[in-house]
Amino acid sequence: MADEKLFPKVDTLLALGADLAGTHKASRSAAVSKVDPAALEADMRALERDGYVIIESLLDAEEIAEIKGALQPLLGHKGRNVFEGHRTQRLYAVPEKTRATDRLIEHPRILALLDRIFLPNYLLSQCQAINIMPGEEAQYLHADDGFYRVPRPRPPLGAATVWAIDDFTEENGATVVVPGSHVWPDGRMPGEGDRKVKAVMPAGSVVFYPGTLWHGGGENRSGASRLAVTCQYCEPWLRTQENYFLSLSKRTVEAVSEDMRRMFGYSIYPPFMGMVNGMHPKRILEEGDPS
Ligand SMILES: O=C(O)CCC(=O)C(=O)O
């Protein structure tokens, strides 16, 4: 079983706040029932021990080609600072621009992990494509949920996926992770003596890690670019990195699945955080605001 201190049991946490919503109760993903419980337990054990898990070959060649074909024409400007990377193309607000990556955002294997780690109605915090081009330097190592000023060690407040759309190799910028760093206290930063692992994996695979894990994009010493899609998620009571109420059109919100709509913020953190005019946001979407 997963360590309850690192990944507290959601049922225990949910019991702390009553869900007062009449029509749209906080819910978990229906897709999770498709996941083999043994695989989920193994993923949780790896997360608890190492702070990351690589799940290989979740996408077939046709799905990879579709995602690549949809993203490539949308990639444009390069990063504006060392964090984004001056030789890295980044496409933000991806769900507004293509439906091809929906299967990544709501992959059952990922939602099953999120269901275990976060309270129901957790949110998508950001979704971007990252194309690390030849000659790019290693990104500085960081922990994604470090901007939430809550002392460590603690359970993660966010979690991330990095999906390999190209093969991730030793040379082309595979994500670098620092095993075990998810349990480090405040002020502990990766040094020379800390082991670093490149998430080498074939296209169609994903590396998943909690927001507490130190990691970064790798340097690209190859002659070709490395395309990835990263989705980050967070607890339902936190501010998301991308503001999806402004980034996503109503057309997009209506086009996606119930799981995605909920993760875009058309949901409530019980009893009423996220309400619109005293009502569940989905009622406004469905019925309009009566006021
Ligand atoms: O591109 C990658 O492999 C990871 C990038 C990353 O960690 C970030 O931009 O926050």
The ligand as a Gaussian input file, in Angstrom:
#p B3LYP/6-31G(d) Opt

LIG

0 1
 O       10.536000      19.050000     -21.058000
 C       10.766000      18.361000     -20.067000
 O       11.234000      17.237000     -20.139000
 C       10.425000      18.888000     -18.673000
 C       10.162000      20.344000     -18.678000
 C        9.834000      20.918000     -17.344000
 O       10.034000      20.313000     -16.334000
 C        9.220000      22.248000     -17.261000
 O        9.275000      23.008000     -18.222000
 O        8.674000      22.572000     -16.162000

